[in-house]
């Protein structure tokens, strides 16, 4: 079974609108971390936001927020007031702490296109 | 520079040749990771180094792949007898500790093309 599932291969959003990118995860660990990365066409991987499994509040970083629903094992990224520069691939990732290795497992990504 | 540095940025090699890819992590970062990204795909974990601990090699796809790290500095990923399916971007990342909340900081990658 996939550990990280991103069901939207591609998404379109109008400039200045909000958009939600879906991410569900699968783990039996109690302690884990969830990350979102942005990859523009230039190829660099840019860290956006982090949510810990024990965090009670949803994480926010500027225009990015994470809608964390632990019981549903979902960690959706919300981008408010979309900008043309937000057009990129977005990857959800998970780190399972108790496994002893601190690697991140990535989903297959969602390609976001912002329409002027 | 302050970021993760990878070299070369591009490498074209003939099938059957060996290649070495280099990664220079952010100074002070104890953890170092290698990932592979095939065209249009997500990131595939290869190997993880943390300080002087034994590396996690669980992601290496075959014994043609190996990696070394000298202390907490430079790492080299070696692919022997390259095959066409090895063509991909190889991304290196580092983090300042192995904690759950430490994000990975990525380099710009090495684009490997095997002809």
Interface residues (C-beta under 8 A of the other chain):
Chain A: X31 X32 X33 X35 X43 X44 X45 X47 X50 X52 X91 X93 X95 X97 X100 X101 X102 X103 X104 X105 X106 X107 X108 X109
Chain B: X31 X33 X35 X41 X42 X43 X44 X45 X48 X50 X56 X58 X59 X89 X91 X93 X95 X98 X99 X100 X101 X102 X103 X104 X105 X106 X108 X109
